[in-house]
Amino acid sequence: MTMNDQRARRIAAIEPSIFATMSALAAEHRAVNLGQGFPDFDGPAWIVEAFNEALHAAKNQYAPMPGIQRLRRAVAGYHKAFYDLDWNPDTEITITAGATESLFSSMLALLNPGDEVILFEPWYDSYHANCLVAGATPVCVTLHKPDFRIDAEELERSITGRTRMIVLNNPHNPTGRMFTREELDIVAAAAVRHELLVISDEVYEFLTFDGREHIPFATLPGMRDRTLTISSTGKTFGMTGWKIGYTIAPPALTDAVRTVHQFVTFAVNTPGQHAMAHGLEQLESYLPEFRELYTKKRDMLEDGLQGGPFTTYRPEGTYFMMASLPEGSGESDVDWATRLVTERQVAVIPPSVFYVNSDEGTTMLRLCFAKSEETLREGIARLRRD
């Protein structure tokens, strides 16, 4: 066996993350980074202060494996207050190293080799990779442009006797869609009919625009007992580097997730958990300002690109915006993204890497507007430059 043969077969088909690739190119070319989804500004100062208070109160050792009780209670508290969902913080909520670990631990805990998993493309890249690591087969259902709607017939055709799970992301990265109740009912009906589990990735649950209200998948009839809900304080408070997420699920599913979690990270950033518990306890007063901030950023990017070469899709949630490439350009999304970062020093994401069945991704770019006004202004200017 040569050194080139050392990789396990389960990861042979996994490519380097496009986010890491584009961020490295952005750094190399000193580009404005409208690619990877993280803010280039800090979250609320009062959360940083709460972190400092925990730090200096000697809350620096391992947290309990499921997470500190105050944070688990805060998660349960807002689910009750906002969604009228009752969760037991001791048996149904697990704090993880970001939503990414939640996804990994959940899929590894619940999938067997040979299982099939329904993914809606374009998808967040860790869904596909986690399926492969678990030995499962991803089966993709396309959200077709320009509406990016869930198609009931296409979903039904994709389900077989080997299907074990559906992965849903709402609000949706990268399209910015918020699925309607009708679309969510389509997924729920399929899950019940075929006795499937559902991972509902709701990390952008609070980042919604124009008065739209998030619908947690677990609130749909019959879904509470078969859904694992995943969310992230990093997205809610703009502290992605703290990596504090959580999984909410009925006890039997939670037990399975914790079985993996205890040997992946075991415990998560203790002072950060205390700070994020404080943050979730202030949600009602925090969210109006949060949504206003990101609405302004969305509108700034959308307005700034009007009349330029790209046609934008107005996001209903998340901090991402899809934009169609000029027709007849003869270049793919990868060509455009590479040329933009090397020639105009602005980084974006080519979304074709989030598709398997459809080539629609080659006709678009994904931009992130979780950036300062200065970054957005400069990025817009470079994107519009002749």
FENJOQUI-V611784 format. One record per backbone hydrogen bond with DSSP energy under -1.0 kcal/mol. CO is the residue of the C=O (numbers start at 1). NH is the residue of the N-H. E is the energy in kcal/mol with one decimal. If there is no record, write none. Layout:
((CO & NH & E) (CO & NH & E))
This chain:
((2 & 5 & -1.7) (3 & 6 & -1.4) (8 & 11 & -1.5) (9 & 12 & -1.2) (11 & 14 & -1.5) (17 & 21 & -2.1) (18 & 22 & -2.7) (19 & 23 & -2.2) (20 & 24 & -2.0) (21 & 25 & -2.0) (22 & 26 & -2.5) (23 & 27 & -2.2) (24 & 28 & -2.5) (25 & 29 & -2.4) (26 & 31 & -3.1) (32 & 347 & -3.3) (34 & 368 & -2.0) (36 & 38 & -1.8) (44 & 48 & -1.4) (45 & 49 & -2.3) (46 & 50 & -1.4) (47 & 51 & -2.2) (48 & 52 & -2.5) (49 & 53 & -2.4) (50 & 54 & -2.0) (51 & 55 & -2.7) (52 & 56 & -2.4) (54 & 59 & -2.1) (58 & 60 & -1.1) (64 & 67 & -1.9) (66 & 95 & -2.9) (68 & 72 & -2.1) (69 & 73 & -2.7) (70 & 74 & -1.9) (71 & 75 & -2.3) (72 & 76 & -2.2) (73 & 77 & -2.5) (74 & 78 & -2.2) (75 & 79 & -1.8) (76 & 80 & -1.8) (77 & 81 & -2.5) (78 & 82 & -2.9) (79 & 83 & -1.4) (79 & 85 & -2.0) (80 & 84 & -1.2) (88 & 92 & -2.3) (92 & 249 & -2.0) (94 & 247 & -2.4) (96 & 98 & -2.2) (96 & 245 & -2.3) (98 & 102 & -1.5) (99 & 103 & -2.6) (100 & 104 & -2.3) (101 & 105 & -3.2) (102 & 106 & -2.4) (103 & 107 & -2.5) (104 & 108 & -2.7) (105 & 109 & -1.8) (106 & 110 & -1.2) (107 & 111 & -1.6) (112 & 115 & -2.3) (115 & 137 & -3.1) (116 & 164 & -3.1) (116 & 165 & -1.2) (117 & 139 & -3.1) (118 & 167 & -2.7) (119 & 141 & -2.8) (121 & 143 & -3.1) (124 & 127 & -1.8) (125 & 129 & -1.8) (126 & 130 & -2.8) (127 & 131 & -2.0) (128 & 132 & -1.8) (129 & 133 & -2.3) (130 & 134 & -2.2) (131 & 136 & -2.5) (132 & 135 & -1.1) (135 & 114 & -2.1) (137 & 117 & -2.4) (139 & 119 & -2.6) (141 & 121 & -2.3) (144 & 148 & -2.8) (151 & 155 & -2.3) (152 & 156 & -2.4) (153 & 157 & -2.3) (154 & 158 & -1.0) (156 & 159 & -1.0) (160 & 163 & -1.3) (162 & 116 & -2.3) (164 & 197 & -2.2) (165 & 118 & -2.8) (166 & 199 & -2.5) (168 & 201 & -3.3) (172 & 176 & -3.1) (176 & 316 & -2.8) (176 & 317 & -1.4) (177 & 172 & -3.1) (180 & 184 & -2.4) (181 & 185 & -2.5) (182 & 186 & -1.5) (183 & 187 & -1.7) (184 & 188 & -2.7) (185 & 189 & -2.8) (186 & 190 & -1.9) (187 & 191 & -2.3) (188 & 192 & -2.4) (189 & 193 & -2.7) (190 & 194 & -2.2) (191 & 196 & -2.5) (197 & 166 & -2.2) (198 & 228 & -2.8) (199 & 168 & -3.1) (200 & 230 & -2.5) (201 & 170 & -1.8) (202 & 205 & -1.9) (204 & 207 & -1.1) (206 & 208 & -1.4) (207 & 318 & -2.2) (209 & 212 & -1.7) (216 & 219 & -1.7) (217 & 220 & -1.6) (220 & 223 & -2.2) (223 & 226 & -1.2) (226 & 198 & -2.4) (228 & 200 & -2.8) (229 & 248 & -2.9) (230 & 202 & -3.2) (231 & 246 & -2.0) (232 & 236 & -1.5) (233 & 237 & -2.7) (239 & 242 & -1.5) (240 & 243 & -1.0) (244 & 233 & -2.2) (245 & 96 & -2.5) (246 & 231 & -2.0) (247 & 94 & -2.4) (248 & 229 & -2.8) (250 & 254 & -2.7) (251 & 255 & -2.8) (252 & 256 & -1.4) (253 & 257 & -2.3) (254 & 258 & -2.9) (255 & 259 & -1.6) (256 & 260 & -1.2) (257 & 261 & -3.0) (258 & 262 & -2.3) (260 & 263 & -1.9) (261 & 264 & -1.1) (261 & 265 & -1.8) (261 & 266 & -2.5) (265 & 267 & -3.1) (269 & 273 & -1.8) (270 & 274 & -1.8) (271 & 275 & -2.2) (272 & 276 & -2.6) (273 & 277 & -2.2) (274 & 278 & -1.8) (275 & 279 & -2.0) (276 & 280 & -2.7) (277 & 281 & -1.7) (279 & 282 & -1.6) (280 & 283 & -1.2) (282 & 286 & -1.9) (283 & 287 & -2.8) (286 & 290 & -1.9) (287 & 291 & -2.9) (288 & 292 & -2.1) (289 & 293 & -2.4) (290 & 294 & -1.9) (291 & 295 & -2.3) (292 & 296 & -2.0) (293 & 297 & -1.4) (294 & 298 & -2.7) (295 & 299 & -2.6) (296 & 300 & -2.1) (297 & 301 & -2.2) (298 & 302 & -2.7) (299 & 303 & -2.9) (300 & 304 & -2.1) (301 & 305 & -1.5) (305 & 308 & -1.9) (311 & 324 & -3.4) (316 & 209 & -2.4) (319 & 369 & -2.1) (321 & 367 & -2.9) (322 & 313 & -2.6) (323 & 365 & -2.2) (324 & 311 & -1.7) (326 & 329 & -1.3) (332 & 336 & -2.5) (333 & 337 & -2.9) (334 & 338 & -2.5) (335 & 339 & -2.5) (336 & 340 & -2.9) (337 & 341 & -1.9) (338 & 342 & -2.0) (339 & 343 & -2.7) (340 & 344 & -1.2) (340 & 346 & -1.5) (345 & 32 & -2.7) (347 & 34 & -2.0) (349 & 366 & -2.6) (350 & 353 & -1.1) (351 & 354 & -2.4) (352 & 355 & -1.5) (354 & 123 & -1.4) (359 & 362 & -1.4) (360 & 363 & -1.9) (361 & 364 & -1.4) (363 & 325 & -3.2) (365 & 323 & -2.3) (366 & 349 & -2.3) (367 & 321 & -2.6) (369 & 371 & -1.8) (372 & 376 & -2.6) (373 & 377 & -2.8) (374 & 378 & -2.2) (375 & 379 & -2.8) (376 & 380 & -2.8) (377 & 381 & -2.2) (378 & 382 & -2.1) (379 & 383 & -2.3) (380 & 384 & -1.9))
